[in-house]
Amino acid sequence: MKILILKPSSLGDVVQAIPVARLIKRHLPHSEIHWWLNADLTPLLDCDPDIARVIPFERRRWGRPSGLLLAVSEIRRLRRERYDWILDLQGLARSALVGWLSDGGLFVGLDDRREGAPALHDISVPRPSETTHAVDWYLSVLRRLEIPVHHDFDWMPQYPAAAGEVAVHSGAPGDVWIAFQPGARWENKRWPAAHFAEVAERLLAHHRDWRIAILGGQSDRGLGSTIQKRAGNRVLDLTGKLSLPGMVEWIRRCSLLVTNDTGPMHVAAALRRPVVGLFGPTHPARTGPYGQTHQVLTVPLPCAPCLKPHCGNAEFMACLTGISPDRVFRAVLSRLESGHRAPCPPYSTA
């Protein structure tokens, strides 16, 4: 059986969809799974043991005037694969159109109530409830295909080369590293860098053997620099320096992640690392760290979660700035004292 998964983006969404491939492969070990993925995310799945082929989606090229010829060529390649199942885990017009044109045997997708994608699916799977977590929604697609849902698998693949580099730069195996992720795609999802710096100072003063690794992309370098300059030389600023596999392996090396609502947060949850998640405009029940959403830090405000990329509140970003550094510091200590692994994610059996 040959199966195509359409889930091109974003990092967090792709990570949350990986259990679908894991469980298909456990139930149908001879199946061949292909994954249509944004080209800049392909390193995440290139070495995945359950993915036979990663098909890069050149999003920027598709958006150009010459992109039509590229799109037609790629659709023709997909049609030649003659997929038995096509799973649209994006649930938007573009992914639905790609799936429909690929002309597989059975086309199953998410009913996201946007862009009319269900009109092209053979079977559309609505979100079970407004607060159903994204992971459980993706897994509900498997139930429609009579694939058993359980948690007997390793979520994230191993990246040996990246792990070796992390080992070289992270000191003795017994050293305790805490990861910070100060960036986020939306400005109003970013807890202030000065607050991260204050928490870093207090953590490093609390225990002399603790160290902090700051994660993030090129756009987060200013945030990383702010934190490192204030907190000192026991902070390793990795912003803009890591590949996707490198980021995964650094999170695997760390004992805990302090983070905004970001893709690395979902990596940490998948690796069963404790997460101190800082949530403002987004809904932790729907997109929080899987298995740990009850421990996310929020501020109860009438406008939150607004699910909007721009803050319109009179007190700008009060939903995030109202989370005090002291509260985060105490949450980190509590999570570290309770053990270095988060509970096994509680997959729903409903």
Buried (B, 14 or more C-beta within 10 A) or exposed (E): EBBBBBBBBBBBBBBBBBBBBBBBBBBBEEBBBBBBBBBBBBBBBBBBEBBBBBBBBBBEBBEEEEBEEEBEEBBEEBEEBEBBBBBBBBBBBBBBBBBBBBBBEBBBBBBBEEBEBBEBBBEBBBBEEEEBBBBBBBBBBBBEBEBEBEEEEEBBBBBEEBBEBBEEEBBEEEEBBBBBBBBBBBEBBBBBBEBBBBBBBBBBEEEEEBBBBBBBBEEBBEBBBBBBEBBEEBBBBBBEBBBBBBBBBBBBBBBBBBBBBBBBBBBBBBBBBBBBBBBBBBBBBBBBBBBBBEBBBBBEBEBBBBEEEEBEBEEEBBBBBBBBBEBBBBBBBEBBEEEEEBEEBEBBEE
